[in-house]
Amino acid sequence: MPKKKLGVPTSTAVIYVGQPRYQLLAAHAREISYLSSTDIKASNFLHYLIDEFADKAHKKLLGELLEKTQSKED
């Protein structure tokens, strides 16, 4: 059995989102699947959210954190 080389990226990554968030993703995926007659998994829905909204979320979160930092300094 070959050993995994350290520092070499794997083909997949796992991110823990927790049970409540996973259930929310799964509920949205089930509804979309039902209404569109297409098989959508929770991971498909999450990929869509990341692809479509990551830049907006990045800017918003950064702005909120910078605002907090400034208010602490004042």
CHARMM-style PDB file with segment names, atoms N, HN, CA, C and O in Angstrom:
ATOM      1  N   MET     1       0.848  -1.184   0.000  1.00  0.00      PROA
ATOM      2  CA  MET     1       0.000   0.000   0.000  1.00  0.00      PROA
ATOM      3  C   MET     1       0.890   1.242   0.000  1.00  0.00      PROA
ATOM      4  O   MET     1       1.681   1.420   0.927  1.00  0.00      PROA
ATOM      5  N   PRO     2       0.784   2.110  -1.016  1.00  0.00      PROA
ATOM      6  CA  PRO     2       1.634   3.298  -1.073  1.00  0.00      PROA
ATOM      7  C   PRO     2       1.241   4.311  -0.009  1.00  0.00      PROA
ATOM      8  O   PRO     2       0.067   4.489   0.316  1.00  0.00      PROA
ATOM      9  N   LYS     3       2.261   4.962   0.517  1.00  0.00      PROA
ATOM     10  HN  LYS     3       3.215   4.817   0.252  1.00  0.00      PROA
ATOM     11  CA  LYS     3       2.009   5.996   1.518  1.00  0.00      PROA
ATOM     12  C   LYS     3       1.719   7.319   0.822  1.00  0.00      PROA
ATOM     13  O   LYS     3       2.248   7.611  -0.250  1.00  0.00      PROA
ATOM     14  N   LYS     4       0.874   8.097   1.454  1.00  0.00      PROA
ATOM     15  HN  LYS     4       0.444   7.859   2.325  1.00  0.00      PROA
ATOM     16  CA  LYS     4       0.541   9.420   0.923  1.00  0.00      PROA
ATOM     17  C   LYS     4       1.730  10.353   1.136  1.00  0.00      PROA
ATOM     18  O   LYS     4       2.324  10.381   2.213  1.00  0.00      PROA
ATOM     19  N   LYS     5       2.067  11.107   0.107  1.00  0.00      PROA
ATOM     20  HN  LYS     5       1.585  11.085  -0.769  1.00  0.00      PROA
ATOM     21  CA  LYS     5       3.152  12.070   0.218  1.00  0.00      PROA
ATOM     22  C   LYS     5       2.643  13.322   0.921  1.00  0.00      PROA
ATOM     23  O   LYS     5       1.584  13.849   0.582  1.00  0.00      PROA
ATOM     24  N   LEU     6       3.393  13.785   1.885  1.00  0.00      PROA
ATOM     25  HN  LEU     6       4.254  13.357   2.161  1.00  0.00      PROA
ATOM     26  CA  LEU     6       3.013  14.993   2.609  1.00  0.00      PROA
ATOM     27  C   LEU     6       3.143  16.212   1.714  1.00  0.00      PROA
ATOM     28  O   LEU     6       4.065  16.301   0.902  1.00  0.00      PROA
ATOM     29  N   GLY     7       2.232  17.135   1.862  1.00  0.00      PROA
ATOM     30  HN  GLY     7       1.484  17.063   2.521  1.00  0.00      PROA
ATOM     31  CA  GLY     7       2.275  18.373   1.104  1.00  0.00      PROA
ATOM     32  C   GLY     7       1.668  18.299  -0.280  1.00  0.00      PROA
ATOM     33  O   GLY     7       1.559  19.319  -0.961  1.00  0.00      PROA
ATOM     34  N   VAL     8       1.271  17.112  -0.711  1.00  0.00      PROA
ATOM     35  HN  VAL     8       1.360  16.284  -0.159  1.00  0.00      PROA
ATOM     36  CA  VAL     8       0.654  16.950  -2.030  1.00  0.00      PROA
ATOM     37  C   VAL     8      -0.858  17.079  -1.867  1.00  0.00      PROA
ATOM     38  O   VAL     8      -1.457  16.334  -1.090  1.00  0.00      PROA
ATOM     39  N   PRO     9      -1.483  18.010  -2.586  1.00  0.00      PROA
ATOM     40  CA  PRO     9      -2.930  18.179  -2.436  1.00  0.00      PROA
ATOM     41  C   PRO     9      -3.693  16.922  -2.845  1.00  0.00      PROA
ATOM     42  O   PRO     9      -3.324  16.232  -3.796  1.00  0.00      PROA
ATOM     43  N   THR    10      -4.755  16.644  -2.111  1.00  0.00      PROA
ATOM     44  HN  THR    10      -5.055  17.204  -1.339  1.00  0.00      PROA
ATOM     45  CA  THR    10      -5.609  15.511  -2.456  1.00  0.00      PROA
ATOM     46  C   THR    10      -6.662  15.975  -3.450  1.00  0.00      PROA
ATOM     47  O   THR    10      -6.790  17.168  -3.725  1.00  0.00      PROA
ATOM     48  N   SER    11      -7.408  15.029  -3.980  1.00  0.00      PROA
ATOM     49  HN  SER    11      -7.304  14.060  -3.756  1.00  0.00      PROA
ATOM     50  CA  SER    11      -8.408  15.382  -4.984  1.00  0.00      PROA
ATOM     51  C   SER    11      -9.663  15.984  -4.361  1.00  0.00      PROA
ATOM     52  O   SER    11     -10.434  16.654  -5.048  1.00  0.00      PROA
ATOM     53  N   THR    12      -9.871  15.755  -3.080  1.00  0.00      PROA
ATOM     54  HN  THR    12      -9.245  15.211  -2.522  1.00  0.00      PROA
ATOM     55  CA  THR    12     -11.051  16.304  -2.411  1.00  0.00      PROA
ATOM     56  C   THR    12     -10.649  16.944  -1.097  1.00  0.00      PROA
ATOM     57  O   THR    12      -9.565  16.692  -0.571  1.00  0.00      PROA
ATOM     58  N   ALA    13     -11.535  17.772  -0.578  1.00  0.00      PROA
ATOM     59  HN  ALA    13     -12.416  17.977  -1.006  1.00  0.00      PROA
ATOM     60  CA  ALA    13     -11.335  18.382   0.731  1.00  0.00      PROA
ATOM     61  C   ALA    13     -12.648  18.305   1.482  1.00  0.00      PROA
ATOM     62  O   ALA    13     -13.720  18.315   0.878  1.00  0.00      PROA
ATOM     63  N   VAL    14     -12.563  18.228   2.784  1.00  0.00      PROA
ATOM     64  HN  VAL    14     -11.691  18.220   3.275  1.00  0.00      PROA
ATOM     65  CA  VAL    14     -13.751  18.132   3.616  1.00  0.00      PROA
ATOM     66  C   VAL    14     -13.794  19.344   4.528  1.00  0.00      PROA
ATOM     67  O   VAL    14     -12.799  19.694   5.164  1.00  0.00      PROA
ATOM     68  N   ILE    15     -14.955  19.981   4.585  1.00  0.00      PROA
ATOM     69  HN  ILE    15     -15.763  19.697   4.068  1.00  0.00      PROA
ATOM     70  CA  ILE    15     -15.162  21.109   5.485  1.00  0.00      PROA
ATOM     71  C   ILE    15     -16.360  20.781   6.354  1.00  0.00      PROA
ATOM     72  O   ILE    15     -17.425  20.433   5.844  1.00  0.00      PROA
ATOM     73  N   TYR    16     -16.192  20.890   7.660  1.00  0.00      PROA
ATOM     74  HN  TYR    16     -15.327  21.173   8.074  1.00  0.00      PROA
ATOM     75  CA  TYR    16     -17.280  20.604   8.585  1.00  0.00      PROA
ATOM     76  C   TYR    16     -18.213  21.812   8.644  1.00  0.00      PROA
ATOM     77  O   TYR    16     -17.769  22.923   8.934  1.00  0.00      PROA
ATOM     78  N   VAL    17     -19.494  21.605   8.372  1.00  0.00      PROA
ATOM     79  HN  VAL    17     -19.855  20.703   8.136  1.00  0.00      PROA
ATOM     80  CA  VAL    17     -20.471  22.693   8.441  1.00  0.00      PROA
ATOM     81  C   VAL    17     -21.430  22.523   9.612  1.00  0.00      PROA
ATOM     82  O   VAL    17     -22.181  23.443   9.935  1.00  0.00      PROA
ATOM     83  N   GLY    18     -21.413  21.375  10.241  1.00  0.00      PROA
ATOM     84  HN  GLY    18     -20.803  20.627   9.979  1.00  0.00      PROA
ATOM     85  CA  GLY    18     -22.307  21.123  11.372  1.00  0.00      PROA
ATOM     86  C   GLY    18     -23.664  20.625  10.909  1.00  0.00      PROA
ATOM     87  O   GLY    18     -24.082  20.857   9.774  1.00  0.00      PROA
ATOM     88  N   GLN    19     -24.339  19.937  11.815  1.00  0.00      PROA
ATOM     89  HN  GLN    19     -24.000  19.749  12.736  1.00  0.00      PROA
ATOM     90  CA  GLN    19     -25.622  19.319  11.487  1.00  0.00      PROA
ATOM     91  C   GLN    19     -26.698  20.333  11.094  1.00  0.00      PROA
ATOM     92  O   GLN    19     -27.367  20.130  10.081  1.00  0.00      PROA
ATOM     93  N   PRO    20     -26.895  21.422  11.859  1.00  0.00      PROA
ATOM     94  CA  PRO    20     -27.967  22.364  11.474  1.00  0.00      PROA
ATOM     95  C   PRO    20     -27.764  22.979  10.087  1.00  0.00      PROA
ATOM     96  O   PRO    20     -28.718  23.101   9.318  1.00  0.00      PROA
ATOM     97  N   ARG    21     -26.540  23.361   9.769  1.00  0.00      PROA
ATOM     98  HN  ARG    21     -25.765  23.262  10.393  1.00  0.00      PROA
ATOM     99  CA  ARG    21     -26.282  23.952   8.451  1.00  0.00      PROA
ATOM    100  C   ARG    21     -26.426  22.913   7.348  1.00  0.00      PROA
ATOM    101  O   ARG    21     -26.943  23.216   6.273  1.00  0.00      PROA
ATOM    102  N   TYR    22     -25.971  21.687   7.609  1.00  0.00      PROA
ATOM    103  HN  TYR    22     -25.551  21.441   8.483  1.00  0.00      PROA
ATOM    104  CA  TYR    22     -26.131  20.638   6.610  1.00  0.00      PROA
ATOM    105  C   TYR    22     -27.611  20.365   6.356  1.00  0.00      PROA
ATOM    106  O   TYR    22     -28.023  20.192   5.209  1.00  0.00      PROA
ATOM    107  N   GLN    23     -28.406  20.327   7.415  1.00  0.00      PROA
ATOM    108  HN  GLN    23     -28.071  20.468   8.347  1.00  0.00      PROA
ATOM    109  CA  GLN    23     -29.841  20.085   7.255  1.00  0.00      PROA
ATOM    110  C   GLN    23     -30.487  21.192   6.425  1.00  0.00      PROA
ATOM    111  O   GLN    23     -31.372  20.924   5.612  1.00  0.00      PROA
ATOM    112  N   LEU    24     -30.047  22.431   6.626  1.00  0.00      PROA
ATOM    113  HN  LEU    24     -29.328  22.649   7.286  1.00  0.00      PROA
ATOM    114  CA  LEU    24     -30.568  23.553   5.838  1.00  0.00      PROA
ATOM    115  C   LEU    24     -30.200  23.396   4.361  1.00  0.00      PROA
ATOM    116  O   LEU    24     -31.042  23.588   3.484  1.00  0.00      PROA
ATOM    117  N   LEU    25     -28.946  23.046   4.092  1.00  0.00      PROA
ATOM    118  HN  LEU    25     -28.262  22.889   4.805  1.00  0.00      PROA
ATOM    119  CA  LEU    25     -28.519  22.807   2.707  1.00  0.00      PROA
ATOM    120  C   LEU    25     -29.322  21.675   2.080  1.00  0.00      PROA
ATOM    121  O   LEU    25     -29.772  21.782   0.940  1.00  0.00      PROA
ATOM    122  N   ALA    26     -29.499  20.592   2.828  1.00  0.00      PROA
ATOM    123  HN  ALA    26     -29.133  20.505   3.754  1.00  0.00      PROA
ATOM    124  CA  ALA    26     -30.227  19.428   2.317  1.00  0.00      PROA
ATOM    125  C   ALA    26     -31.688  19.765   2.044  1.00  0.00      PROA
ATOM    126  O   ALA    26     -32.255  19.300   1.055  1.00  0.00      PROA
ATOM    127  N   ALA    27     -32.301  20.568   2.910  1.00  0.00      PROA
ATOM    128  HN  ALA    27     -31.841  20.945   3.713  1.00  0.00      PROA
ATOM    129  CA  ALA    27     -33.704  20.951   2.708  1.00  0.00      PROA
ATOM    130  C   ALA    27     -33.860  21.769   1.430  1.00  0.00      PROA
ATOM    131  O   ALA    27     -34.790  21.546   0.656  1.00  0.00      PROA
ATOM    132  N   HSD    28     -32.956  22.707   1.213  1.00  0.00      PROA
ATOM    133  HN  HSD    28     -32.200  22.888   1.843  1.00  0.00      PROA
ATOM    134  CA  HSD    28     -33.007  23.499  -0.021  1.00  0.00      PROA
ATOM    135  C   HSD    28     -32.794  22.606  -1.241  1.00  0.00      PROA
ATOM    136  O   HSD    28     -33.489  22.746  -2.247  1.00  0.00      PROA
ATOM    137  N   ALA    29     -31.836  21.694  -1.151  1.00  0.00      PROA
ATOM    138  HN  ALA    29     -31.271  21.580  -0.334  1.00  0.00      PROA
ATOM    139  CA  ALA    29     -31.557  20.790  -2.275  1.00  0.00      PROA
ATOM    140  C   ALA    29     -32.764  19.908  -2.584  1.00  0.00      PROA
ATOM    141  O   ALA    29     -33.096  19.697  -3.750  1.00  0.00      PROA
ATOM    142  N   ARG    30     -33.423  19.391  -1.544  1.00  0.00      PROA
ATOM    143  HN  ARG    30     -33.153  19.562  -0.596  1.00  0.00      PROA
ATOM    144  CA  ARG    30     -34.611  18.551  -1.769  1.00  0.00      PROA
ATOM    145  C   ARG    30     -35.719  19.343  -2.448  1.00  0.00      PROA
ATOM    146  O   ARG    30     -36.364  18.845  -3.372  1.00  0.00      PROA
ATOM    147  N   GLU    31     -35.945  20.581  -1.992  1.00  0.00      PROA
ATOM    148  HN  GLU    31     -35.422  20.985  -1.242  1.00  0.00      PROA
ATOM    149  CA  GLU    31     -37.009  21.394  -2.588  1.00  0.00      PROA
ATOM    150  C   GLU    31     -36.700  21.716  -4.045  1.00  0.00      PROA
ATOM    151  O   GLU    31     -37.575  21.626  -4.906  1.00  0.00      PROA
ATOM    152  N   ILE    32     -35.461  22.089  -4.316  1.00  0.00      PROA
ATOM    153  HN  ILE    32     -34.750  22.162  -3.616  1.00  0.00      PROA
ATOM    154  CA  ILE    32     -35.062  22.377  -5.697  1.00  0.00      PROA
ATOM    155  C   ILE    32     -35.209  21.125  -6.553  1.00  0.00      PROA
ATOM    156  O   ILE    32     -35.691  21.193  -7.683  1.00  0.00      PROA
ATOM    157  N   SER    33     -34.794  19.987  -6.014  1.00  0.00      PROA
ATOM    158  HN  SER    33     -34.402  19.931  -5.096  1.00  0.00      PROA
ATOM    159  CA  SER    33     -34.924  18.715  -6.737  1.00  0.00      PROA
ATOM    160  C   SER    33     -36.374  18.425  -7.068  1.00  0.00      PROA
ATOM    161  O   SER    33     -36.702  18.057  -8.197  1.00  0.00      PROA
ATOM    162  N   TYR    34     -37.235  18.588  -6.090  1.00  0.00      PROA
ATOM    163  HN  TYR    34     -36.969  18.887  -5.173  1.00  0.00      PROA
ATOM    164  CA  TYR    34     -38.658  18.297  -6.275  1.00  0.00      PROA
ATOM    165  C   TYR    34     -39.285  19.229  -7.312  1.00  0.00      PROA
ATOM    166  O   TYR    34     -39.977  18.779  -8.225  1.00  0.00      PROA
ATOM    167  N   LEU    35     -39.038  20.530  -7.161  1.00  0.00      PROA
ATOM    168  HN  LEU    35     -38.476  20.895  -6.419  1.00  0.00      PROA
ATOM    169  CA  LEU    35     -39.674  21.515  -8.041  1.00  0.00      PROA
ATOM    170  C   LEU    35     -39.127  21.491  -9.466  1.00  0.00      PROA
ATOM    171  O   LEU    35     -39.833  21.843 -10.412  1.00  0.00      PROA
ATOM    172  N   SER    36     -37.873  21.077  -9.617  1.00  0.00      PROA
ATOM    173  HN  SER    36     -37.300  20.792  -8.849  1.00  0.00      PROA
ATOM    174  CA  SER    36     -37.262  21.083 -10.955  1.00  0.00      PROA
ATOM    175  C   SER    36     -37.190  19.701 -11.591  1.00  0.00      PROA
ATOM    176  O   SER    36     -36.760  19.566 -12.736  1.00  0.00      PROA
ATOM    177  N   SER    37     -37.605  18.682 -10.863  1.00  0.00      PROA
ATOM    178  HN  SER    37     -37.955  18.791  -9.932  1.00  0.00      PROA
ATOM    179  CA  SER    37     -37.489  17.289 -11.332  1.00  0.00      PROA
ATOM    180  C   SER    37     -36.056  16.955 -11.733  1.00  0.00      PROA
ATOM    181  O   SER    37     -35.818  16.250 -12.714  1.00  0.00      PROA
ATOM    182  N   THR    38     -35.113  17.472 -10.961  1.00  0.00      PROA
ATOM    183  HN  THR    38     -35.307  18.045 -10.165  1.00  0.00      PROA
ATOM    184  CA  THR    38     -33.690  17.252 -11.178  1.00  0.00      PROA
ATOM    185  C   THR    38     -33.082  16.803  -9.858  1.00  0.00      PROA
ATOM    186  O   THR    38     -33.469  17.297  -8.799  1.00  0.00      PROA
ATOM    187  N   ASP    39     -32.143  15.881  -9.908  1.00  0.00      PROA
ATOM    188  HN  ASP    39     -31.828  15.480 -10.769  1.00  0.00      PROA
ATOM    189  CA  ASP    39     -31.504  15.405  -8.688  1.00  0.00      PROA
ATOM    190  C   ASP    39     -30.414  16.382  -8.252  1.00  0.00      PROA
ATOM    191  O   ASP    39     -29.344  16.438  -8.857  1.00  0.00      PROA
ATOM    192  N   ILE    40     -30.690  17.146  -7.206  1.00  0.00      PROA
ATOM    193  HN  ILE    40     -31.559  17.101  -6.714  1.00  0.00      PROA
ATOM    194  CA  ILE    40     -29.731  18.106  -6.662  1.00  0.00      PROA
ATOM    195  C   ILE    40     -29.349  17.647  -5.263  1.00  0.00      PROA
ATOM    196  O   ILE    40     -30.219  17.407  -4.426  1.00  0.00      PROA
ATOM    197  N   LYS    41     -28.072  17.527  -5.009  1.00  0.00      PROA
ATOM    198  HN  LYS    41     -27.364  17.722  -5.688  1.00  0.00      PROA
ATOM    199  CA  LYS    41     -27.559  17.140  -3.694  1.00  0.00      PROA
ATOM    200  C   LYS    41     -27.219  18.395  -2.899  1.00  0.00      PROA
ATOM    201  O   LYS    41     -27.081  19.481  -3.462  1.00  0.00      PROA
ATOM    202  N   ALA    42     -27.087  18.235  -1.595  1.00  0.00      PROA
ATOM    203  HN  ALA    42     -27.199  17.353  -1.137  1.00  0.00      PROA
ATOM    204  CA  ALA    42     -26.699  19.354  -0.735  1.00  0.00      PROA
ATOM    205  C   ALA    42     -25.369  19.942  -1.197  1.00  0.00      PROA
ATOM    206  O   ALA    42     -25.181  21.158  -1.166  1.00  0.00      PROA
ATOM    207  N   SER    43     -24.451  19.088  -1.624  1.00  0.00      PROA
ATOM    208  HN  SER    43     -24.603  18.100  -1.650  1.00  0.00      PROA
ATOM    209  CA  SER    43     -23.147  19.576  -2.088  1.00  0.00      PROA
ATOM    210  C   SER    43     -23.277  20.399  -3.369  1.00  0.00      PROA
ATOM    211  O   SER    43     -22.551  21.377  -3.548  1.00  0.00      PROA
ATOM    212  N   ASN    44     -24.196  20.014  -4.267  1.00  0.00      PROA
ATOM    213  HN  ASN    44     -24.786  19.220  -4.122  1.00  0.00      PROA
ATOM    214  CA  ASN    44     -24.431  20.810  -5.479  1.00  0.00      PROA
ATOM    215  C   ASN    44     -24.921  22.203  -5.117  1.00  0.00      PROA
ATOM    216  O   ASN    44     -24.483  23.198  -5.695  1.00  0.00      PROA
ATOM    217  N   PHE    45     -25.837  22.261  -4.151  1.00  0.00      PROA
ATOM    218  HN  PHE    45     -26.192  21.453  -3.683  1.00  0.00      PROA
ATOM    219  CA  PHE    45     -26.377  23.549  -3.724  1.00  0.00      PROA
ATOM    220  C   PHE    45     -25.279  24.398  -3.089  1.00  0.00      PROA
ATOM    221  O   PHE    45     -25.188  25.596  -3.359  1.00  0.00      PROA
ATOM    222  N   LEU    46     -24.449  23.792  -2.253  1.00  0.00      PROA
ATOM    223  HN  LEU    46     -24.523  22.820  -2.033  1.00  0.00      PROA
ATOM    224  CA  LEU    46     -23.351  24.525  -1.622  1.00  0.00      PROA
ATOM    225  C   LEU    46     -22.354  25.021  -2.663  1.00  0.00      PROA
ATOM    226  O   LEU    46     -21.882  26.154  -2.567  1.00  0.00      PROA
ATOM    227  N   HSD    47     -22.027  24.199  -3.652  1.00  0.00      PROA
ATOM    228  HN  HSD    47     -22.411  23.279  -3.730  1.00  0.00      PROA
ATOM    229  CA  HSD    47     -21.120  24.632  -4.727  1.00  0.00      PROA
ATOM    230  C   HSD    47     -21.691  25.848  -5.452  1.00  0.00      PROA
ATOM    231  O   HSD    47     -20.966  26.795  -5.757  1.00  0.00      PROA
ATOM    232  N   TYR    48     -22.990  25.815  -5.726  1.00  0.00      PROA
ATOM    233  HN  TYR    48     -23.579  25.046  -5.479  1.00  0.00      PROA
ATOM    234  CA  TYR    48     -23.641  26.941  -6.393  1.00  0.00      PROA
ATOM    235  C   TYR    48     -23.526  28.208  -5.542  1.00  0.00      PROA
ATOM    236  O   TYR    48     -23.191  29.277  -6.052  1.00  0.00      PROA
ATOM    237  N   LEU    49     -23.805  28.079  -4.246  1.00  0.00      PROA
ATOM    238  HN  LEU    49     -24.077  27.211  -3.831  1.00  0.00      PROA
ATOM    239  CA  LEU    49     -23.709  29.243  -3.361  1.00  0.00      PROA
ATOM    240  C   LEU    49     -22.304  29.832  -3.378  1.00  0.00      PROA
ATOM    241  O   LEU    49     -22.141  31.049  -3.460  1.00  0.00      PROA
ATOM    242  N   ILE    50     -21.311  28.993  -3.302  1.00  0.00      PROA
ATOM    243  HN  ILE    50     -21.443  28.004  -3.235  1.00  0.00      PROA
ATOM    244  CA  ILE    50     -19.923  29.463  -3.311  1.00  0.00      PROA
ATOM    245  C   ILE    50     -19.591  30.132  -4.639  1.00  0.00      PROA
ATOM    246  O   ILE    50     -19.028  31.227  -4.663  1.00  0.00      PROA
ATOM    247  N   ASP    51     -19.936  29.482  -5.731  1.00  0.00      PROA
ATOM    248  HN  ASP    51     -20.394  28.593  -5.711  1.00  0.00      PROA
ATOM    249  CA  ASP    51     -19.616  30.026  -7.054  1.00  0.00      PROA
ATOM    250  C   ASP    51     -20.305  31.361  -7.317  1.00  0.00      PROA
ATOM    251  O   ASP    51     -19.714  32.256  -7.922  1.00  0.00      PROA
ATOM    252  N   GLU    52     -21.535  31.499  -6.871  1.00  0.00      PROA
ATOM    253  HN  GLU    52     -22.015  30.773  -6.380  1.00  0.00      PROA
ATOM    254  CA  GLU    52     -22.317  32.697  -7.178  1.00  0.00      PROA
ATOM    255  C   GLU    52     -22.152  33.833  -6.171  1.00  0.00      PROA
ATOM    256  O   GLU    52     -22.273  35.001  -6.541  1.00  0.00      PROA
ATOM    257  N   PHE    53     -21.878  33.512  -4.902  1.00  0.00      PROA
ATOM    258  HN  PHE    53     -21.780  32.564  -4.601  1.00  0.00      PROA
ATOM    259  CA  PHE    53     -21.950  34.537  -3.866  1.00  0.00      PROA
ATOM    260  C   PHE    53     -20.685  34.716  -3.031  1.00  0.00      PROA
ATOM    261  O   PHE    53     -20.690  35.527  -2.105  1.00  0.00      PROA
ATOM    262  N   ALA    54     -19.610  33.998  -3.318  1.00  0.00      PROA
ATOM    263  HN  ALA    54     -19.607  33.339  -4.070  1.00  0.00      PROA
ATOM    264  CA  ALA    54     -18.396  34.084  -2.506  1.00  0.00      PROA
ATOM    265  C   ALA    54     -17.797  35.490  -2.508  1.00  0.00      PROA
ATOM    266  O   ALA    54     -17.400  35.988  -1.455  1.00  0.00      PROA
ATOM    267  N   ASP    55     -17.725  36.131  -3.660  1.00  0.00      PROA
ATOM    268  HN  ASP    55     -18.048  35.727  -4.516  1.00  0.00      PROA
ATOM    269  CA  ASP    55     -17.122  37.468  -3.726  1.00  0.00      PROA
ATOM    270  C   ASP    55     -17.926  38.481  -2.916  1.00  0.00      PROA
ATOM    271  O   ASP    55     -17.352  39.306  -2.205  1.00  0.00      PROA
ATOM    272  N   LYS    56     -19.244  38.422  -3.021  1.00  0.00      PROA
ATOM    273  HN  LYS    56     -19.710  37.752  -3.599  1.00  0.00      PROA
ATOM    274  CA  LYS    56     -20.100  39.341  -2.267  1.00  0.00      PROA
ATOM    275  C   LYS    56     -19.949  39.096  -0.765  1.00  0.00      PROA
ATOM    276  O   LYS    56     -19.849  40.046   0.011  1.00  0.00      PROA
ATOM    277  N   ALA    57     -19.932  37.837  -0.357  1.00  0.00      PROA
ATOM    278  HN  ALA    57     -20.013  37.065  -0.988  1.00  0.00      PROA
ATOM    279  CA  ALA    57     -19.776  37.490   1.056  1.00  0.00      PROA
ATOM    280  C   ALA    57     -18.406  37.929   1.570  1.00  0.00      PROA
ATOM    281  O   ALA    57     -18.281  38.402   2.700  1.00  0.00      PROA
ATOM    282  N   HSD    58     -17.395  37.771   0.744  1.00  0.00      PROA
ATOM    283  HN  HSD    58     -17.497  37.387  -0.174  1.00  0.00      PROA
ATOM    284  CA  HSD    58     -16.037  38.187   1.107  1.00  0.00      PROA
ATOM    285  C   HSD    58     -16.012  39.682   1.435  1.00  0.00      PROA
ATOM    286  O   HSD    58     -15.511  40.090   2.483  1.00  0.00      PROA
ATOM    287  N   LYS    59     -16.552  40.479   0.537  1.00  0.00      PROA
ATOM    288  HN  LYS    59     -16.959  40.148  -0.314  1.00  0.00      PROA
ATOM    289  CA  LYS    59     -16.565  41.933   0.732  1.00  0.00      PROA
ATOM    290  C   LYS    59     -17.365  42.325   1.963  1.00  0.00      PROA
ATOM    291  O   LYS    59     -16.938  43.182   2.736  1.00  0.00      PROA
ATOM    292  N   LYS    60     -18.525  41.703   2.148  1.00  0.00      PROA
ATOM    293  HN  LYS    60     -18.872  41.007   1.519  1.00  0.00      PROA
ATOM    294  CA  LYS    60     -19.385  42.045   3.279  1.00  0.00      PROA
ATOM    295  C   LYS    60     -18.725  41.670   4.606  1.00  0.00      PROA
ATOM    296  O   LYS    60     -18.706  42.478   5.534  1.00  0.00      PROA
ATOM    297  N   LEU    61     -18.187  40.463   4.703  1.00  0.00      PROA
ATOM    298  HN  LEU    61     -18.201  39.807   3.949  1.00  0.00      PROA
ATOM    299  CA  LEU    61     -17.545  40.023   5.940  1.00  0.00      PROA
ATOM    300  C   LEU    61     -16.322  40.874   6.248  1.00  0.00      PROA
ATOM    301  O   LEU    61     -16.118  41.275   7.394  1.00  0.00      PROA
ATOM    302  N   LEU    62     -15.515  41.150   5.243  1.00  0.00      PROA
ATOM    303  HN  LEU    62     -15.681  40.824   4.313  1.00  0.00      PROA
ATOM    304  CA  LEU    62     -14.339  41.985   5.450  1.00  0.00      PROA
ATOM    305  C   LEU    62     -14.747  43.369   5.940  1.00  0.00      PROA
ATOM    306  O   LEU    62     -14.136  43.899   6.868  1.00  0.00      PROA
ATOM    307  N   GLY    63     -15.770  43.959   5.329  1.00  0.00      PROA
ATOM    308  HN  GLY    63     -16.266  43.528   4.575  1.00  0.00      PROA
ATOM    309  CA  GLY    63     -16.250  45.270   5.757  1.00  0.00      PROA
ATOM    310  C   GLY    63     -16.722  45.264   7.199  1.00  0.00      PROA
ATOM    311  O   GLY    63     -16.415  46.182   7.959  1.00  0.00      PROA
ATOM    312  N   GLU    64     -17.473  44.227   7.583  1.00  0.00      PROA
ATOM    313  HN  GLU    64     -17.722  43.481   6.966  1.00  0.00      PROA
ATOM    314  CA  GLU    64     -17.962  44.124   8.962  1.00  0.00      PROA
ATOM    315  C   GLU    64     -16.807  43.989   9.949  1.00  0.00      PROA
ATOM    316  O   GLU    64     -16.821  44.612  11.011  1.00  0.00      PROA
ATOM    317  N   LEU    65     -15.812  43.182   9.606  1.00  0.00      PROA
ATOM    318  HN  LEU    65     -15.801  42.676   8.744  1.00  0.00      PROA
ATOM    319  CA  LEU    65     -14.674  42.986  10.503  1.00  0.00      PROA
ATOM    320  C   LEU    65     -13.827  44.248  10.621  1.00  0.00      PROA
ATOM    321  O   LEU    65     -13.364  44.592  11.709  1.00  0.00      PROA
ATOM    322  N   LEU    66     -13.627  44.932   9.502  1.00  0.00      PROA
ATOM    323  HN  LEU    66     -14.003  44.653   8.619  1.00  0.00      PROA
ATOM    324  CA  LEU    66     -12.870  46.184   9.549  1.00  0.00      PROA
ATOM    325  C   LEU    66     -13.613  47.239  10.356  1.00  0.00      PROA
ATOM    326  O   LEU    66     -12.994  48.014  11.085  1.00  0.00      PROA
ATOM    327  N   GLU    67     -14.928  47.272  10.232  1.00  0.00      PROA
ATOM    328  HN  GLU    67     -15.431  46.642   9.640  1.00  0.00      PROA
ATOM    329  CA  GLU    67     -15.741  48.213  11.000  1.00  0.00      PROA
ATOM    330  C   GLU    67     -15.624  47.927  12.498  1.00  0.00      PROA
ATOM    331  O   GLU    67     -15.506  48.855  13.298  1.00  0.00      PROA
ATOM    332  N   LYS    68     -15.654  46.656  12.878  1.00  0.00      PROA
ATOM    333  HN  LYS    68     -15.750  45.902  12.228  1.00  0.00      PROA
ATOM    334  CA  LYS    68     -15.492  46.269  14.286  1.00  0.00      PROA
ATOM    335  C   LYS    68     -14.132  46.691  14.802  1.00  0.00      PROA
ATOM    336  O   LYS    68     -14.012  47.212  15.910  1.00  0.00      PROA
ATOM    337  N   THR    69     -13.099  46.461  13.988  1.00  0.00      PROA
ATOM    338  HN  THR    69     -13.197  46.038  13.088  1.00  0.00      PROA
ATOM    339  CA  THR    69     -11.740  46.804  14.383  1.00  0.00      PROA
ATOM    340  C   THR    69     -11.609  48.305  14.595  1.00  0.00      PROA
ATOM    341  O   THR    69     -10.981  48.743  15.560  1.00  0.00      PROA
ATOM    342  N   GLN    70     -12.198  49.098  13.700  1.00  0.00      PROA
ATOM    343  HN  GLN    70     -12.708  48.742  12.917  1.00  0.00      PROA
ATOM    344  CA  GLN    70     -12.133  50.550  13.830  1.00  0.00      PROA
ATOM    345  C   GLN    70     -12.876  51.028  15.065  1.00  0.00      PROA
ATOM    346  O   GLN    70     -12.405  51.931  15.756  1.00  0.00      PROA
ATOM    347  N   SER    71     -14.031  50.439  15.354  1.00  0.00      PROA
ATOM    348  HN  SER    71     -14.413  49.705  14.793  1.00  0.00      PROA
ATOM    349  CA  SER    71     -14.806  50.877  16.517  1.00  0.00      PROA
ATOM    350  C   SER    71     -14.092  50.515  17.813  1.00  0.00      PROA
ATOM    351  O   SER    71     -14.263  51.214  18.812  1.00  0.00      PROA
ATOM    352  N   LYS    72     -13.300  49.451  17.831  1.00  0.00      PROA
ATOM    353  HN  LYS    72     -13.161  48.883  17.019  1.00  0.00      PROA
ATOM    354  CA  LYS    72     -12.523  49.093  19.018  1.00  0.00      PROA
ATOM    355  C   LYS    72     -11.379  50.073  19.231  1.00  0.00      PROA
ATOM    356  O   LYS    72     -11.014  50.370  20.368  1.00  0.00      PROA
ATOM    357  N   GLU    73     -10.812  50.577  18.130  1.00  0.00      PROA
ATOM    358  HN  GLU    73     -11.109  50.336  17.206  1.00  0.00      PROA
ATOM    359  CA  GLU    73      -9.689  51.508  18.218  1.00  0.00      PROA
ATOM    360  C   GLU    73     -10.130  52.895  18.661  1.00  0.00      PROA
ATOM    361  O   GLU    73      -9.333  53.646  19.223  1.00  0.00      PROA
ATOM    362  N   ASP    74     -11.395  53.246  18.415  1.00  0.00      PROA
ATOM    363  HN  ASP    74     -12.043  52.636  17.959  1.00  0.00      PROA
ATOM    364  CA  ASP    74     -11.883  54.593  18.761  1.00  0.00      PROA
ATOM    365  C   ASP    74     -12.228  54.723  20.217  1.00  0.00      PROA
ATOM    366  OT1 ASP    74     -12.650  55.792  20.658  1.00  0.00      PROA
TER     367      ASP     74
END
